[in-house]
């Protein structure tokens, strides 16, 4: 149990730090919006305005990054007190989906290798944290049931 707890603590710390770094990358992406104004991007058979596409991708990436940072700090608190593991699992899965949306947006604007890989790493970290939080939650339930059975 202590190994899972330590691993979850490390994953939550990585998610928080990676969320901060991703937010910096998202700000960099948003700073490029004025540079592409008036251009167009052809994606999925649609002709998109480049400025709007960059702005949407940057905002999605920024929102996912901020949420990831919050999930990381919430996870550190949950691991410390060994409570709310199901809430941590659910929030990490929401962050995973948000990073996947940001990854798709980076793919559409053609910045998959410049910025999108950060969304991929963030989604992987949050998915791993969600999986491990689920395992810790199951272990806590099993330990509680075992202690109740011994008390009877």
C-alpha positions as CSV (number, residue, x, y, z in Angstrom):
1,X,0.0,0.0,0.0
2,X,2.8,2.4,0.8
3,X,4.4,1.8,-2.6
4,X,1.1,2.6,-4.4
5,X,0.8,5.7,-2.2
6,X,4.3,6.8,-3.1
7,X,3.7,6.2,-6.8
8,X,0.5,8.1,-6.7
9,X,2.1,11.0,-4.9
10,X,4.9,11.1,-7.5
11,X,2.3,11.0,-10.4
12,X,0.3,13.8,-8.8
13,X,3.5,15.9,-8.4
14,X,4.4,15.2,-12.0
15,X,0.9,16.2,-13.2
16,X,1.0,19.5,-11.2
17,X,4.5,20.4,-12.6
18,X,3.5,19.3,-16.1
19,X,0.3,21.3,-15.9
20,X,2.3,24.4,-15.1
21,X,4.8,23.7,-18.0
22,X,1.9,23.0,-20.3
23,X,0.3,26.3,-19.3
24,X,3.5,28.1,-20.3
25,X,3.4,26.3,-23.7
26,X,-0.3,27.2,-24.1
27,X,0.6,30.9,-23.5
28,X,3.3,30.6,-26.1
29,X,0.7,29.1,-28.5
30,X,-1.8,31.9,-27.7
31,X,1.0,34.5,-28.3
32,X,1.2,33.3,-31.9
33,X,-2.4,34.1,-32.7
34,X,-1.7,37.6,-34.0
35,X,1.0,36.2,-36.2
36,X,-1.4,33.9,-38.1
37,X,-4.3,36.3,-38.3
38,X,-5.8,36.4,-41.8
39,X,-4.4,33.0,-42.8
40,X,-6.3,29.8,-43.3
41,X,-5.9,26.2,-42.3
42,X,-7.3,23.2,-44.3
43,X,-8.2,20.4,-41.9
44,X,-10.7,17.6,-42.3
45,X,-11.9,19.1,-45.6
46,X,-12.7,22.4,-43.9
47,X,-11.1,25.7,-44.5
48,X,-10.6,27.2,-41.1
49,X,-9.4,30.7,-40.0
50,X,-5.9,30.2,-38.7
51,X,-6.2,32.9,-36.0
52,X,-9.4,31.4,-34.6
53,X,-8.0,27.8,-34.8
54,X,-4.9,28.8,-32.9
55,X,-7.0,30.7,-30.3
56,X,-9.3,27.7,-29.7
57,X,-6.3,25.2,-29.5
58,X,-4.5,27.5,-27.1
59,X,-7.5,28.0,-24.9
60,X,-8.2,24.3,-24.8
61,X,-4.6,23.6,-24.0
62,X,-4.5,26.3,-21.3
63,X,-7.7,25.0,-19.7
64,X,-6.4,21.4,-19.7
65,X,-3.1,22.6,-18.2
66,X,-4.7,24.6,-15.4
67,X,-7.1,21.7,-14.6
68,X,-4.1,19.3,-14.6
69,X,-2.2,21.5,-12.1
70,X,-5.3,21.6,-9.9
71,X,-5.8,17.8,-10.1
72,X,-2.1,17.4,-9.2
73,X,-2.4,19.5,-6.0
74,X,-5.8,17.9,-5.1
75,X,-4.2,14.5,-5.6
76,X,-1.3,15.4,-3.3
77,X,-3.9,16.3,-0.6
78,X,-5.9,13.2,-1.2
79,X,-2.8,11.0,-0.9
80,X,-1.7,12.7,2.3
81,X,-5.0,12.1,4.1
82,X,-5.9,8.9,2.1
83,X,-9.4,10.2,1.4
84,X,-11.5,11.1,-1.7
85,X,-9.7,8.7,-4.0
86,X,-12.8,8.3,-6.2
87,X,-13.0,12.0,-6.6
88,X,-9.4,12.1,-7.6
89,X,-9.9,9.3,-10.1
90,X,-12.9,11.1,-11.7
91,X,-11.1,14.5,-11.9
92,X,-8.0,12.9,-13.3
93,X,-10.1,11.2,-16.0
94,X,-11.7,14.6,-16.8
95,X,-8.3,16.1,-17.1
96,X,-7.2,13.2,-19.4
97,X,-10.1,13.9,-21.7
98,X,-9.3,17.7,-21.7
99,X,-5.7,16.9,-22.7
100,X,-7.0,14.6,-25.5
101,X,-9.1,17.4,-26.8
102,X,-6.1,19.8,-26.7
103,X,-4.1,17.1,-28.5
104,X,-6.7,16.9,-31.3
105,X,-6.7,20.7,-31.5
106,X,-2.9,20.7,-31.9
107,X,-3.2,18.1,-34.6
108,X,-5.7,20.2,-36.5
109,X,-3.6,23.3,-36.4
110,X,-0.5,21.3,-37.4
111,X,1.5,21.8,-34.2
112,X,1.5,18.2,-33.0
113,X,5.3,18.0,-32.7
114,X,5.9,21.5,-31.4
115,X,3.3,21.6,-28.6
116,X,1.0,18.6,-29.0
117,X,3.5,16.2,-27.4
118,X,3.1,18.0,-24.2
119,X,-0.6,17.3,-24.2
120,X,0.2,13.7,-24.9
121,X,2.5,13.4,-21.9
122,X,0.0,15.3,-19.7
123,X,-2.8,12.9,-20.8
124,X,-0.7,9.9,-20.1
125,X,0.2,11.2,-16.6
126,X,-3.4,11.9,-15.7
127,X,-4.6,8.5,-17.0
128,X,-1.9,6.8,-14.9
129,X,-2.9,8.8,-11.9
130,X,-6.6,7.9,-12.4
131,X,-5.7,4.2,-12.7
132,X,-3.5,4.3,-9.6
133,X,-6.2,6.2,-7.6
134,X,-8.7,3.5,-8.5
135,X,-6.3,0.8,-7.3
136,X,-5.7,2.7,-4.0
137,X,-9.4,3.1,-3.6
138,X,-10.0,-0.6,-4.1
139,X,-7.2,-1.4,-1.6
140,X,-8.7,1.0,1.0
141,X,-12.1,-0.7,0.6
142,X,-10.6,-4.1,1.0
143,X,-8.6,-3.1,4.1
144,X,-11.7,-1.6,5.6
145,X,-13.7,-4.7,4.9
146,X,-10.9,-6.9,6.4
147,X,-10.7,-4.8,9.6
148,X,-14.5,-4.9,10.0
149,X,-14.5,-8.7,9.6
150,X,-11.8,-9.0,12.2
151,X,-13.8,-6.8,14.6
152,X,-16.8,-9.1,14.3
